[in-house]
């Protein structure tokens, strides 16, 4: 007998697909807006951290009543975060190779250093606050569900 139940990893991959696609377009859009000349404070809201925080809230809402919601949340974020950061490292390379002068080309001396910092460190900068926010969302959603049961 075949079961259709997905493992937490399969669920995490499922939930991470669309945000990954959005993230793969988000950094090039932000880069282009910077090249056009929009000021940094105008394009600040178009960023991976904001997307990740929104994704974490979405995940908290979608998984609060599932088995192992925190595991699904963490796995989804762990899949999403490093993949979402790869375009940032590539944009660093483009910016420094052709000396374009955007903020993407700052700080690092070589591609390995940029890749390490953008993909590993940048992922942690996304993952830690997002996991906390997603966990708070799960707790609030469970509390809300419990309150509704009590009031009925």
Beta strands, then each sheet from edge to edge (+ up, - down):
end
